[in-house]
C-alpha cells in the first residue's frame, strides 16, 4: 500500500467522525433555538353559562298580590237627597205648601229631614177662622217646622220628629213622616200630627 493510500485511509474516518460531530452540534443548536422561542398562551376560557333550569331555580317566586275588595254599591236612596216641594188643600189650614229637605247623616243608613208648612187661609177650608184677619195672619206667619231623623224600611223613608219648631193655629205639630217613591220623579208624603189630623200630598223637586 502506498503512502497516499494510507493517508486516504486516515482521512476518511476523520471526515466521517467530523461530519457526525457537526451534525450533532447543528441538531443541538436547533433544539435550543426551538425551546427558547416564546410559546403563545392559551386564550382565557369564557365563563360558562348556568343551565336555564338552574337560573329559574334561583329566581324567587313573585310575591302574591293583595286581593282588592270591591267597593260596596252606592246607596240607591241617596238619589232622593235634596229639597222637595208639595202643595195641597188641608182642612183647617187652607192652601198649604210643604218644603221637605233630605240630607245624609254621618251615621250609616240614617237620613236627616227638615220639614216646614206654610199655609194661606181659605174660608172654605177654615170656616169662620178663615174670615178672621187675625187668624189668617197667624196661619200664614206661624208655620209648623220640624227636624226629623229617618231610616229606610219597607221601600220608604220613615222619619220621626226630634224637634218641633212652632205649631199651627190649632197648636198641632208633626210627629212623623213617611216618604215613598212615587213614579220616577216624585215622593208621596204622609204625616201624622199626634192627636191632630195628619195629611198627605205629592212632592217634587
VENJOUR-V980726 format. One record per residue. N is the residue number from 1. PSI is psi in whole degrees, -180 to 180 (NA if undefined). D_CENTER is the distance of its C-alpha to the mean C-alpha in Angstrom with 1 decimal. Layout:
((N,PSI,D_CENTER) (N,PSI,D_CENTER))
This chain:
((1,135,130.6) (2,166,130.8) (3,-35,129.2) (4,-40,126.8) (5,-39,125.5) (6,-38,125.1) (7,-41,123.0) (8,-38,120.8) (9,-31,120.3) (10,-35,119.1) (11,-38,116.8) (12,-49,115.0) (13,-36,113.5) (14,-42,112.6) (15,-42,110.7) (16,-45,108.9) (17,-41,107.9) (18,-42,106.9) (19,-36,104.7) (20,-41,103.0) (21,-43,102.4) (22,-41,101.0) (23,-41,98.8) (24,-41,97.5) (25,-44,96.8) (26,-43,95.0) (27,-41,92.8) (28,-41,92.0) (29,-40,91.1) (30,-40,88.8) (31,-41,87.0) (32,-43,86.6) (33,-37,85.1) (34,-46,82.7) (35,-22,81.3) (36,-13,81.1) (37,137,78.7) (38,130,75.0) (39,138,73.0) (40,135,69.5) (41,144,66.7) (42,141,64.3) (43,141,60.9) (44,142,58.0) (45,136,56.1) (46,142,52.5) (47,134,50.0) (48,137,49.2) (49,141,45.7) (50,147,44.2) (51,151,43.8) (52,-37,40.5) (53,-38,40.2) (54,-39,40.7) (55,-43,38.1) (56,-34,35.4) (57,-28,36.5) (58,-33,35.9) (59,125,32.3) (60,150,30.0) (61,149,27.6) (62,142,23.9) (63,141,21.8) (64,137,19.6) (65,140,15.9) (66,140,13.8) (67,122,12.7) (68,126,9.0) (69,125,9.3) (70,144,8.0) (71,150,7.0) (72,150,10.6) (73,149,12.2) (74,150,13.1) (75,119,16.5) (76,-19,19.1) (77,-10,21.5) (78,-20,19.5) (79,-11,21.2) (80,2,24.4) (81,143,23.6) (82,-168,26.3) (83,130,30.1) (84,149,32.3) (85,149,36.0) (86,160,38.9) (87,137,42.7) (88,158,45.4) (89,117,49.0) (90,129,49.3) (91,127,52.6) (92,-11,53.8) (93,-28,51.3) (94,-150,51.9) (95,113,49.3) (96,144,46.1) (97,136,42.7) (98,125,39.6) (99,126,36.5) (100,118,33.6) (101,132,30.3) (102,128,27.2) (103,160,24.5) (104,130,21.6) (105,163,22.6) (106,-26,20.7) (107,136,21.5) (108,135,19.4) (109,10,21.2) (110,138,23.8) (111,153,24.9) (112,142,27.5) (113,145,30.4) (114,110,33.1) (115,154,36.1) (116,125,39.3) (117,136,42.5) (118,119,44.7) (119,148,48.0) (120,134,51.0) (121,147,54.2) (122,122,56.0) (123,-32,59.5) (124,-30,59.0) (125,-24,56.1) (126,-5,57.3) (127,-137,61.1) (128,-30,63.3) (129,-28,60.3) (130,-24,59.1) (131,-12,62.4) (132,117,62.4) (133,-37,61.1) (134,-44,60.1) (135,-39,58.1) (136,-40,56.5) (137,-44,55.4) (138,-36,54.1) (139,-37,52.2) (140,-39,50.5) (141,-3,49.9) (142,74,48.7) (143,157,45.5) (144,119,43.9) (145,156,40.4) (146,151,38.1) (147,129,34.8) (148,161,33.2) (149,135,30.4) (150,162,29.1) (151,167,27.1) (152,132,26.6) (153,131,29.3) (154,42,31.0) (155,22,29.1) (156,161,30.0) (157,121,29.2) (158,118,31.8) (159,141,32.7) (160,138,35.2) (161,126,36.9) (162,-31,36.4) (163,130,38.7) (164,140,41.2) (165,99,42.4) (166,161,45.8) (167,172,47.4) (168,-174,49.3) (169,-14,53.1) (170,1,53.7) (171,17,51.5) (172,143,48.8) (173,151,45.2) (174,139,42.1) (175,-27,40.9) (176,157,38.1) (177,143,36.2) (178,121,34.8) (179,118,32.6) (180,132,32.2) (181,132,30.5) (182,107,33.4) (183,-152,32.8) (184,-25,29.9) (185,14,30.5) (186,164,32.6) (187,137,32.7) (188,115,35.9) (189,131,36.7) (190,138,39.1) (191,159,40.3) (192,150,42.8) (193,45,45.0) (194,-125,46.6) (195,-12,50.3) (196,168,50.1) (197,137,49.3) (198,-161,45.7) (199,-176,44.6) (200,154,42.1) (201,165,40.9) (202,140,38.2) (203,147,35.6) (204,168,33.8) (205,NA,31.7))
